Amino acid sequence: MNAPQPIQFKPEGPQPLVRETPPGADYPVHALGPLRAAVEAVQGVTQAPVAIPAQSAMAVASLVLQGFADVETLGGPRATSLYALTIARSGERKSACDAPLMAALRAYEREQSKTYREDVRAWENDYKLWEDARDKIFSEAKKAKGEKSTAAQADLESLGQPPIAPVVPDRTVSEPTFEGLTKLLAHGQPSLGVFSDEGGQFLGGHAMNSENRQKTLAAFNDLWQGNPIRRTRGGDGHITLYGRRLAVHLMVQPTVAHGFMADPLAADTGFLPRFLICEPPSAIGTRMQANARRDDTALASFAGRLRDILESPLPMEPETRELEPRILPLAPEARALLGGFADAIEKEQAPGGDLAHITGTASKAAEQAARIAGVLTLWRDLEAPKVEARDMADAINLAQFYLSEASRLASAALVSSEIDKAEKLRRWLLENWSEPDVLLRDVVRLGPNALRESPKARAALGILEKHGWLVPIDPGTIVRGAARAEAWAIVRGGGDVV
């Protein structure tokens, strides 16, 4: 049997447990097609990571275009709605990137709001006149008999339906409940956006609390698919809304985003896989004014195009306000590109493949590419007859980037989870374990509840060994009266063996 040997530990002492997230790929700004100039203009002024204004530009473009056309995909026509999640910490100039790209929309909403208030006043007067006329007919009908009763019925038919109330002009909301969103889609614009540069307020708000989360996620999933929205309540009865569209852009801080992404319900319901997610590297500390550059022409062109689309009438059924978008087909070359992309992604989802850990997101990558291609095509030409190969190639490039981000962040979340377990073990060893050494079976039998299985315990021990909190003892060394094939000596924070 081996005699005890001096323990060799790292001369610098144990190291903090770090949640390491590998850097992501560069955002393919060249693939933004007609949106590129405006995105680069905003990035030039703010010097923020280019992915932030890119997310804003694609999201607002999707919002204003989604009511006009559904795009052909490999699985049939789909909405051109995009859901975007931008993760960046405070100080990354998220709002500064979003504001210039949303400016034309905000100005349009303000103008329409003023007109709406005037229309409401006129409608209230018209409705009052209609209501008084109807009440008078009813009053006379109660006293009437025979022919007069028949005349009263004719008068009611002649009076017609009540004046239709003006439509709420708002195109965006920031933190709606499911009920509020449904009501707005019923009585307001049939094409809406949930947009917030403080997305944590939505993710942590009433709509996403434990009581409402599941129905909210289900509603958002249906809207992404272009499915009807159904709502049944005791007081309001049942309502089904057809032909509604929703775009989403949430800008959130990393702690909020990572917490939400770790929620199994968000992933298992398919909610997160529907998002184009990115967490660009920070630019804080590098944004020198000498490097700032302006391109007001590009921003003016973007605003003008946005305004033109907003002023174009949406195709809809007037009475129900149900959208009737046309189908935007794929050119044969575009379909071929999309098919090749789909096949490549499918292979990577096989067990052991690079995308096997994010099959929910990967399985939607080809559809995301088609949606993005539809947005790029319609932004360039609202009457475009089909998606051409150039826009599909760009869209595939963008979809591939978002897929790589989803893979990277999912892997980082897994590492974070393992680090958390290792930290629980570290604290347990230093605060609750009295022996100077530890065995695998000690952790499995007595350690933190999350590590009461050998694979999980071994993984946590390995992380602590890597960071210098444990030092492996030579196999065969006597530990607590017996030769051990595997054991570790515990190291204190200052580098001393316990």
C-alpha positions in Angstrom: 0.0 0.0 0.0 1.2 3.5 -0.8 2.3 5.7 2.1 0.7 9.1 2.3 2.5 11.5 0.0 2.7 15.3 0.3 -0.2 17.0 -1.5 0.7 19.1 -4.5 -1.6 22.0 -5.0 -1.5 25.0 -7.4 1.0 27.5 -6.2 -1.5 30.4 -6.9 -4.1 28.7 -4.8 -7.6 27.7 -5.8 -9.3 29.7 -8.4 -12.8 31.2 -8.5 -15.4 29.1 -10.3 -16.1 31.0 -13.5 -19.0 30.6 -15.8 -17.1 30.7 -19.1 -19.1 31.7 -22.2 -17.1 31.3 -25.4 -17.2 34.4 -27.8 -19.8 34.2 -30.5 -19.3 34.6 -34.2 -19.3 38.1 -35.8 -22.7 39.3 -36.8 -23.1 38.9 -40.6 -24.1 42.5 -41.3 -23.3 42.1 -45.0 -26.3 39.7 -45.1 -28.9 42.4 -44.1 -29.4 43.4 -47.7 -31.6 46.5 -47.9 -31.5 46.9 -44.1 -27.7 47.1 -43.9 -27.1 50.8 -44.5 -29.4 51.9 -41.7 -28.0 49.3 -39.3 -24.4 50.5 -40.0 -25.5 54.1 -39.6 -26.9 53.4 -36.1 -23.8 51.4 -35.2 -21.6 54.2 -36.4 -23.2 56.7 -34.1 -23.6 54.5 -31.1 -20.6 52.3 -31.6 -22.6 49.5 -29.9 -22.3 45.9 -31.1 -23.8 45.8 -34.6 -26.1 43.0 -33.6 -28.1 45.3 -31.4 -29.3 47.7 -34.2 -29.6 44.7 -36.5 -32.1 43.1 -34.2 -34.1 46.4 -34.0 -34.1 46.9 -37.8 -35.3 43.3 -38.6 -37.9 43.4 -35.8 -39.5 46.7 -36.9 -39.4 45.6 -40.6 -41.2 42.4 -39.7 -43.8 44.3 -37.7 -44.8 46.6 -40.6 -44.6 43.9 -43.2 -46.1 40.8 -41.6 -49.7 41.8 -42.5 -49.0 42.0 -46.2 -47.7 38.6 -47.1 -47.0 35.1 -45.8 -43.9 33.5 -47.2 -43.6 30.1 -48.7 -41.5 27.6 -46.7 -40.6 24.0 -47.1 -43.6 23.2 -44.9 -46.1 25.5 -46.6 -46.9 29.2 -46.2 -45.9 30.9 -42.9 -46.2 34.3 -41.4 -43.3 36.7 -41.9 -43.4 37.5 -38.2 -40.1 37.5 -36.4 -39.5 37.2 -32.6 -36.2 38.7 -31.5 -34.4 38.5 -28.1 -31.4 40.8 -27.7 -29.3 40.2 -24.6 -27.0 43.1 -23.5 -26.1 44.5 -20.1 -26.9 48.1 -18.9 -24.8 50.6 -20.7 -24.6 48.8 -24.0 -26.8 51.6 -25.6 -29.7 49.3 -26.4 -32.2 52.2 -26.3 -29.9 54.4 -28.3 -29.8 51.8 -31.1 -33.5 51.1 -31.0 -34.7 54.7 -31.0 -33.6 55.9 -34.5 -34.8 52.8 -36.1 -38.2 53.0 -34.4 -38.5 56.8 -34.8 -40.7 56.8 -38.0 -43.1 54.3 -36.4 -43.3 56.3 -33.2 -44.0 59.5 -35.1 -46.7 57.7 -37.1 -48.3 56.4 -33.9 -48.4 59.9 -32.4 -50.0 61.4 -35.5 -52.6 58.6 -35.7 -53.3 59.0 -32.0 -54.3 62.6 -32.5 -56.5 61.7 -35.4 -58.0 58.8 -33.4 -59.0 61.2 -30.5 -60.8 63.4 -33.0 -62.5 60.4 -34.7 -63.6 59.1 -31.3 -65.4 62.4 -30.5 -67.2 62.4 -33.8 -68.1 58.7 -33.4 -69.5 59.3 -29.9 -71.8 62.0 -31.4 -72.9 59.7 -34.3 -73.5 56.8 -31.9 -75.6 58.9 -29.6 -77.8 60.1 -32.5 -78.1 56.5 -33.6 -78.9 55.3 -30.1 -81.5 58.0 -29.6 -83.2 57.1 -32.9 -83.3 53.4 -32.0 -84.7 54.2 -28.5 -87.4 56.3 -30.1 -88.4 53.5 -32.5 -88.5 51.0 -29.6 -90.6 53.4 -27.6 -93.1 53.9 -30.4 -93.1 50.1 -31.2 -94.3 49.3 -27.6 -97.4 51.4 -28.2 -98.0 50.3 -31.8 -100.2 47.5 -33.1 -100.7 45.9 -36.4 -99.4 47.9 -39.3 -97.6 50.4 -37.0 -95.7 47.5 -35.4 -94.6 46.3 -38.9 -93.6 49.9 -39.7 -91.5 50.1 -36.6 -89.6 46.9 -37.7 -89.0 48.5 -41.0 -87.7 51.7 -39.3 -85.2 49.6 -37.3 -84.0 47.9 -40.4 -83.7 51.2 -42.2 -81.7 52.6 -39.2 -79.0 50.0 -39.8 -76.1 48.9 -37.7 -74.5 51.3 -35.2 -71.6 53.4 -36.3 -68.3 51.5 -36.2 -66.0 52.8 -33.5 -62.6 54.1 -34.7 -59.8 51.6 -34.5 -57.0 52.0 -31.9 -54.0 53.1 -34.0 -51.2 51.7 -31.7 -48.9 49.3 -33.5 -46.8 48.3 -30.5 -47.2 47.5 -26.8 -44.5 46.9 -24.2 -45.8 44.5 -21.5 -49.3 43.3 -22.3 -51.3 40.6 -20.5 -52.7 37.8 -22.7 -56.2 39.3 -22.2 -55.0 42.8 -23.0 -53.3 41.6 -26.1 -56.3 39.7 -27.3 -58.6 42.7 -26.7 -56.2 45.0 -28.6 -56.0 42.5 -31.5 -59.8 42.3 -31.6 -60.5 46.0 -31.5 -57.3 47.6 -32.7 -54.7 46.8 -35.4 -54.7 43.2 -36.6 -50.9 43.4 -36.9 -49.1 44.3 -33.6 -45.7 44.2 -32.0 -44.5 43.6 -28.5 -41.5 45.8 -28.3 -39.5 46.8 -25.3 -36.0 48.0 -24.6 -36.7 47.0 -21.0 -37.9 43.5 -21.8 -37.4 42.3 -18.3 -40.6 44.2 -17.4 -42.5 41.9 -19.7 -40.6 38.7 -18.7 -41.1 39.5 -15.1 -44.5 41.0 -15.4 -48.1 39.8 -14.8 -48.4 38.0 -18.1 -45.4 35.8 -17.3 -46.1 35.0 -13.6 -46.6 31.4 -12.6 -50.4 31.6 -13.0 -50.4 33.2 -16.5 -47.2 32.0 -18.0 -48.4 28.9 -19.8 -51.4 30.5 -21.5 -49.2 33.5 -22.5 -46.6 31.3 -24.0 -49.3 29.3 -25.9 -50.8 32.5 -27.3 -47.4 33.8 -28.5 -46.7 30.4 -30.1 -50.0 30.5 -31.9 -49.4 34.0 -33.2 -46.0 33.1 -34.4 -47.5 30.3 -36.4 -50.3 32.6 -37.7 -52.9 30.4 -36.0 -56.3 31.8 -34.7 -56.4 33.1 -31.2 -59.2 31.7 -29.0 -60.2 33.1 -25.7 -63.0 32.0 -23.4 -64.0 33.8 -20.2 -67.1 33.6 -18.1 -68.0 37.3 -18.4 -67.0 37.9 -22.0 -67.9 34.7 -23.6 -65.9 33.1 -26.4 -63.9 34.9 -29.0 -61.9 33.6 -31.9 -59.6 36.0 -33.9 -58.5 35.0 -37.3 -55.8 36.7 -39.5 -53.8 38.3 -36.7 -50.0 38.8 -36.7 -47.5 39.6 -33.9 -43.8 40.6 -34.1 -41.7 40.7 -30.9 -38.5 42.4 -29.9 -37.4 42.2 -26.3 -34.1 43.8 -25.1 -33.1 42.3 -21.8 -30.2 42.2 -19.3 -28.2 39.0 -19.2 -29.3 38.0 -15.7 -32.9 38.3 -16.7 -32.4 36.5 -20.0 -30.4 33.6 -18.6 -32.9 33.0 -15.8 -35.8 32.9 -18.3 -33.8 30.7 -20.8 -33.2 28.3 -17.9 -37.0 27.9 -17.4 -37.9 24.4 -18.8 -41.4 25.6 -19.6 -40.1 28.4 -22.0 -38.0 25.8 -23.9 -40.4 22.8 -23.7 -43.4 24.8 -25.0 -41.4 25.9 -28.1 -41.5 29.5 -27.0 -37.7 30.1 -26.9 -36.9 28.2 -30.1 -39.1 30.6 -32.0 -36.8 33.5 -31.1 -33.8 34.9 -32.9 -31.5 35.3 -29.9 -28.1 36.9 -29.7 -25.8 38.1 -26.9 -23.1 40.1 -28.6 -19.7 40.8 -26.8 -19.6 44.1 -24.9 -18.3 47.2 -26.6 -18.1 49.2 -23.4 -14.7 50.8 -23.0 -14.0 51.0 -26.7 -16.5 53.5 -27.9 -14.3 56.6 -28.5 -15.9 59.7 -30.0 -13.1 60.1 -32.4 -14.4 56.9 -34.1 -18.0 57.9 -34.3 -19.5 58.4 -37.7 -22.8 59.6 -39.0 -24.9 58.7 -42.0 -28.1 60.7 -41.8 -29.0 59.8 -45.4 -29.2 56.1 -44.7 -31.4 56.7 -41.6 -33.6 59.1 -43.5 -34.0 56.5 -46.3 -34.9 53.8 -43.7 -37.5 56.1 -42.1 -39.0 57.0 -45.4 -39.4 53.4 -46.4 -40.9 52.6 -43.0 -43.4 55.4 -43.4 -44.4 54.3 -46.9 -45.2 50.8 -45.7 -47.1 52.2 -42.7 -49.3 54.3 -45.0 -50.0 51.4 -47.3 -53.4 49.9 -46.6 -53.3 46.4 -45.0 -55.2 43.7 -46.9 -58.0 42.8 -44.6 -61.8 42.0 -44.4 -63.3 45.4 -43.3 -65.9 44.1 -40.9 -63.8 41.5 -38.9 -60.5 43.2 -39.6 -59.1 39.8 -40.5 -55.8 40.1 -42.4 -55.8 38.5 -45.9 -52.1 38.4 -46.7 -51.0 37.1 -50.1 -48.6 34.2 -50.5 -45.0 35.2 -51.4 -43.5 32.2 -53.3 -39.9 31.2 -53.5 -38.0 31.3 -56.8 -36.8 27.8 -57.7 -33.2 28.8 -56.9 -34.3 30.1 -53.5 -36.1 26.9 -52.7 -33.1 24.9 -53.7 -30.9 26.9 -51.3 -33.4 26.5 -48.5 -33.7 22.8 -49.1 -29.9 22.4 -48.9 -29.8 24.4 -45.7 -32.6 22.3 -44.1 -30.8 19.1 -45.0 -27.5 20.2 -43.5 -29.2 21.3 -40.3 -31.1 18.0 -40.1 -27.9 16.0 -40.2 -26.4 18.1 -37.3 -29.4 17.3 -35.1 -28.6 13.5 -35.0 -27.3 12.1 -31.7 -23.8 13.3 -31.2 -24.2 16.1 -33.8 -23.3 19.7 -33.2 -27.0 20.7 -32.8 -28.3 17.7 -30.9 -28.6 19.8 -27.7 -30.9 22.4 -29.4 -33.2 20.4 -31.7 -36.1 22.6 -30.9 -34.3 25.7 -32.3 -32.5 23.8 -35.1 -35.8 22.3 -36.4 -37.1 25.8 -37.0 -33.9 27.2 -38.6 -35.1 26.7 -42.2 -38.4 28.3 -41.5 -36.6 31.2 -39.8 -34.5 31.6 -42.9 -37.6 31.7 -45.1 -39.3 34.3 -42.8 -36.2 36.5 -42.9 -35.9 36.2 -46.6 -39.6 37.3 -46.9 -38.9 40.4 -44.7 -35.8 41.3 -46.8 -37.8 40.8 -50.1 -40.8 42.8 -49.0 -38.7 45.6 -47.5 -37.1 46.1 -50.9 -40.4 45.8 -52.8 -43.8 45.4 -51.2 -45.2 44.0 -54.5 -42.3 41.6 -55.1 -43.6 38.5 -57.0 -41.2 36.1 -55.3 -38.2 35.6 -53.0 -35.1 35.6 -55.1 -31.9 33.5 -54.4 -29.9 36.5 -53.2 -32.3 37.3 -50.4 -32.5 33.6 -49.5 -28.7 33.3 -49.4 -28.6 36.3 -47.1 -31.4 35.0 -44.9 -29.7 31.6 -44.6 -26.5 33.4 -43.5 -28.4 35.2 -40.8 -30.3 32.1 -39.7 -27.0 30.3 -39.4 -25.7 33.0 -37.2 -28.7 32.9 -34.9 -28.4 29.1 -34.8 -24.8 29.3 -33.7 -25.8 31.8 -31.0 -28.5 29.5 -29.7 -26.0 26.6 -29.6 -23.4 28.7 -27.9 -25.8 30.1 -25.3 -27.4 26.7 -24.6 -23.9 25.2 -24.1 -23.0 28.1 -21.8 -26.3 27.5 -19.8 -25.3 23.9 -19.4 -21.8 24.9 -18.2 -23.4 27.5 -15.9 -25.6 24.7 -14.4 -22.6 22.5 -13.8 -20.7 25.4 -12.2 -23.6 26.1 -9.9 -23.6 22.4 -8.8 -19.8 22.6 -8.2 -20.2 25.7 -6.2 -22.8 24.0 -4.0 -20.3 21.2 -3.4 -17.5 23.6 -2.7 -19.5 25.3 0.0 -20.6 22.0 1.5 -17.0 20.7 1.7 -15.7 23.9 3.3 -18.7 24.5 5.7 -20.2 21.1 6.5 -17.6 18.4 5.8 -15.1 17.8 8.6 -12.7 15.4 6.9 -9.5 16.6 5.2 -10.3 14.5 2.2 -13.4 13.4 0.2 -14.5 10.3 -1.7 -17.0 10.1 -4.5 -19.3 8.0 -2.3 -19.1 10.7 0.4 -20.7 13.2 -2.0 -23.3 10.7 -3.3 -24.4 9.6 0.2 -24.1 12.8 2.2 -23.5 15.7 -0.2 -25.9 18.3 -1.6 -29.2 16.8 -2.9 -28.4 17.8 -6.5 -25.3 15.6 -6.4 -26.7 12.4 -5.0 -26.0 10.6 -8.3 -22.5 9.4 -9.3 -22.2 11.1 -12.7 -23.3 14.5 -11.3 -21.1 14.1 -8.2 -18.1 13.2 -10.4 -18.6 16.1 -12.7 -18.7 18.5 -9.8 -15.6 17.0 -8.2 -13.8 17.3 -11.6 -14.7 21.0 -11.8 -13.4 21.7 -8.3 -10.2 19.8 -9.1 -9.7 21.9 -12.3 -10.1 25.1 -10.3 -7.7 23.9 -7.5 -10.2 23.4 -4.7 -9.4 19.6 -4.7 -6.2 17.8 -5.2 -6.2 14.2 -6.4 -4.6 11.7 -4.0 -2.4 9.0 -5.5 -4.4 5.8 -6.1 -3.7 3.2 -3.4 -3.0 5.8 -0.7 -4.5 5.1 2.8 -7.4 7.4 3.4 -9.4 6.9 6.6 -8.0 3.5 7.2 -8.2 2.0 3.7 -6.4 2.1 0.4 -8.4 4.2 -2.0 -8.4 4.0 -5.8 -9.8 7.5 -6.0 -9.9 10.4 -3.4 -9.2 14.1 -3.2 -7.6 16.3 -0.6 -9.6 19.5 0.2 -7.9 22.9 -0.3 -8.8 26.0 1.6 -9.2 29.4 -0.1 -5.7 30.4 0.8 -4.1 27.4 -0.8 -3.7 25.3 2.4 -4.8 21.7 2.4 -7.7 21.2 4.9 
